Amino acid sequence: MVQPTPGTTNYLFAHIYGDIDDNSSVEAYDSSLVLQYIVGLYKGEWFSWQSIVTDVDINGEIDAYDAAIILRYVIGMIDECRYSLKSVQYSL
């Protein structure tokens, strides 16, 4: 549970690991967005929550391995990754 800090506003967000476009579904398109971001071709605004849900191997970096894990999940090669590709909650 997020405890409010006096004088500040706390927000609780819930997203799905691997769901980069936040459409409630992990798809191959999400993997392509990761790759676009890595090479600097992502055209939209990149939000802090996207960095959190993109790092599916939780190593502190966004890299092609994250895109590969997402794609392996999408095509059914893995049922879930080590971090489950389930929802993550965090506060800002």
SVG drawing of the C-alpha trace seen along z (x, -y; Angstrom):
<svg xmlns="http://www.w3.org/2000/svg" viewBox="-6 -20 27 43">
<polyline fill="none" stroke="black" stroke-width="0.4" points="0.0,0.0 1.3,-3.5 1.4,-5.8 0.9,-9.4 3.6,-11.8 2.4,-15.0 2.5,-17.9 2.8,-15.6 0.6,-13.7 1.1,-9.9 -0.2,-8.0 -0.5,-4.2 -0.2,-2.7 -0.8,0.8 0.6,2.0 1.4,5.4 5.1,6.3 5.7,6.4 2.7,4.3 4.6,1.3 1.6,-0.4 -0.7,0.1 -3.5,1.8 -3.9,4.6 -2.3,7.2 1.3,8.3 1.8,8.5 4.6,8.7 4.0,5.0 5.2,4.4 8.5,6.1 8.9,3.9 8.4,0.8 11.2,1.9 13.5,2.3 12.5,-1.1 13.2,-2.7 16.6,-1.1 17.8,-2.3 16.2,-5.8 13.3,-5.4 10.5,-5.5 8.4,-8.6 6.2,-9.0 6.8,-10.2 8.5,-7.5 7.0,-7.5 8.7,-6.3 6.2,-3.5 7.2,-2.2 10.8,-1.8 9.5,0.2 7.3,2.6 9.9,2.9 12.7,4.2 11.1,7.7 14.3,9.4 14.7,6.7 18.4,6.1 18.0,2.3 18.5,2.0 16.3,1.9 17.8,4.0 17.1,6.4 16.9,9.3 13.8,7.7 12.3,7.5 13.2,11.2 11.6,12.3 8.4,10.4 8.3,12.0 9.0,15.5 6.1,15.0 3.8,13.8 4.6,16.8 4.2,19.3 7.8,20.4 7.5,19.6 4.4,19.5 5.8,16.7 9.2,15.2 11.0,15.2 9.0,12.1 5.7,13.5 4.8,10.8 2.0,10.0 1.0,6.6 3.3,4.4 2.3,1.7 4.4,-1.2 4.0,-4.7 5.5,-8.0"/>
</svg>
